[in-house]
Amino acid sequence: MTGQTQNASLKIRTASAVTHDRLPIWLAVLIATPCQARRDDGGHTVRWTTAGGRAMYTNFGPVPERIEPLGVQLSGGETLAVSWMPGETAYTLEVLSHAA
């Protein structure tokens, strides 16, 4: 090199920055809400995934969880799907079972 330095920069990207998708306002509000999966031995923050216009969370553990503040009980293996229908005034909540 001829005495010049090159600066390398590290860019951290969120999922929305990578895909350049804009979240619907209802989904942005849901993600911003501190939802918790509570169970007898404690709990953890709900990490939503999105697909088909819905936010989803699956209880992969064997212990039932209550999703707060939505008030939904999920058994092990069940998925909570949340959506918002145009013209509605509340979320639509569905519990999906993955039983064999």
GISULTA-V735691 format. One line per field, one symbol per residue. psi: psi as a letter, one per 20 degrees, with the letter a starting at -180 (. if undefined). burial: + if it has 24 or more other C-alpha atoms within 12 Angstrom, else -. A space follows every 10 residues. Layout:
psi->???
burial->???
//
This chain:
psi->rliqqpppqp ppprghhgik qppqhhhggg hipmqpoqrh jcarppoqrq pkjqpqppni ripqqpoqji kppprpiqpp pproppirjr qppppppkq.
burial->---------- ---------- -----++--+ +---++++-- -----+-+-+ ---++++++- ---++++--+ -+++++-+++ ++++------ ----+-----
//
